[in-house]
Amino acid sequence: MKMKSLSFFVLSALSVSAFADTTIDKMFSDGTVKGELRLFDFTRDYDGATNKKHDTSLGGLFYYNTAKVNGISFGTSFASANPIWTNDSDSVYGLVARDENGDHDSVNRLQEYFIQGDWWNTKFKLGAQELRTPMMNPHDIRAIPRTFRGFSVENNSVNNLTLSALYITDSMGWSDNSFISVKEAVQSELARAGVITEVADNPVYALGAKYQLPFEAVKTEVNLWHYRMEDVFNQTYAKVKFSTDISAVNFYLTPSYLTQKATGDETGGPLDTYQYGFHLGAKFAGADITYLYAKTGDDTVLTPWGDEKVVIQQVYQSARAEEEVNALKLAYDFEKLGLNGLEAYAYYGQYDVPENAGSDFSEMNYSISYKFSGALSGLGLKARYATIDFDQGENFNDVRFYINYKFTLGH
């Protein structure tokens, strides 16, 4: 808390000097409003005794950022997800919240509120904010993305190099109406796996670097991050993106490696695991073919704040202890055929674990999306369908429909 208070004091002091020779009205009159209206419908049907899950959510995201005045700016955003066309017999899917009776409930919250300073090729941001880092990110797969509260710094003083630092105390998941501590987020994630424990009440510190190497023949980008939560766990994430063009084909390889290890008093349990893997693919004539492979260590990967696992499908992701995943994805952009805005993909994954660790299963995804242009620019439609087949267990289908409209107002 001392660090957060000091950061706020420093930014506030700089704000006072910044406004001394500037009018505040210009900051707000030159601000920008952007947003996205969202109507989503998700259904999960099981072939056994599990009750059907179904949500239809209407709402959206609305962002306002002031203009910069002497490097100072402010930002805020509002998020909303409200159940419509609900059936009392259906369980809550997760687009919206659950009330105390387990029924569908609305989510309406301030998503962001922050003060930002831009000086010396560096952005300083204090307050509630959406983060975009490998293991702390919006993870935008529901009606409302995740968001966080704390202090972040991003520096771009060196060409092609971005350095980042985080001090995060709180977070909100997809259906939270208010912030919870990072401690509570970890406890909730562990509880989903049946582990009930009292986690140490400490913030998360993180350092990250992204560097675009000066190679022309093979474009190479390196990402490296380290996150630390005292007496809970540390995690280090590394990823390298390689890509090169040979004739009319773009080839790419993206290996990554994640380690997680309990630290100090190990209040979240004796975690000691890893995940490594890669994406290997080629793009040509509008097609994108990718083979994905992931291998996870002795413990399930712990991801309470979003993640960047190797394999992420519509329903499942590479995460279980001792799991090996092989997947193949074929995507196509119909622009080459004159159908601008139309895209589709098929995505198959096989998830295998030792016999004593759980059931093997497969997931098959189909997706088609269309983004309008011209007078309807900003409007998008998407439909997704997944089938999940377990060797031992209950199979199910997952259907998702999306209608969204993005807009921007102001300077």
C-alpha angles and dihedrals in degrees: 000000000000091000092050091049092049091049091051091048092051094049092045092051091051090047092057092054091044093056094045093088100025137072116243093212091069090057092058100034090055093047126123131236121198132164150157128228112211133197109177132173121192126179131179118191121190127203092218139045098304112113119248116261118216135164133170110193130191121188139076150202126284122190130189124186125177122224118263118263113189087337096308123118138157131216140189138169139189127213129197136182118173127180117239132173091019125172114214091216093060122088120235111270098197106259087106135024131272119239123217089278093051093253128133114284136178127256116211117163148143102263097189140008118166149143116229132196124196114196137135092012087301133116117211115191126182125185138025111350144155111249127207107199129124099261099022112049143124091267086200102201099120135048094285127030124231119267137190143209127221141064128313134183128193123184128192102173093127120061113258091002125109119186120192139186131186138193107184126179105166143024142186124216128211096285105025117123093202140019121279126194119264084245091061091046090056091046091051093050091049091048090058086061091048096258114130113191143141107248122206112264099238133133126244120251120194139178124192142177133191120188131182106208116223095245120131104186094049116025108219129189122181124200123188127174136171123192124189131191110175117237090004115063146309126219133191123196128191129178134171124196117205123182135164138170121233111182106310095339127092112207121195140182124189115183119181138181130197128185126188125186133171114244138202112342091002092224091168092055135268097307116177116154147120142201126207133171146117149235115231118185154139134223122205139148092356095311125114118193118186134180114199129194130182135177123189128199133233097300133048113262111257112222113166096153107041126286150209103230118175095248119035117171132172094277111005136039135194102273116113123112114269090002125154119196130192118185140171126200128190116189129177133195109205093205088101087062093049096260100119114196096021117118135164140175144184117209127186126187132182115202117196131181133168114281094253093049102061142285128319114232143171132222126202120193131192123186137176126179138175130197116198124223136196115028091359095048110147095036117115135181127195137174126189133183129187134182120198119196120188123197086217118017145034118325123211146177125231121203125185131182124188132191115177137166122198123198141171130203131184133023 
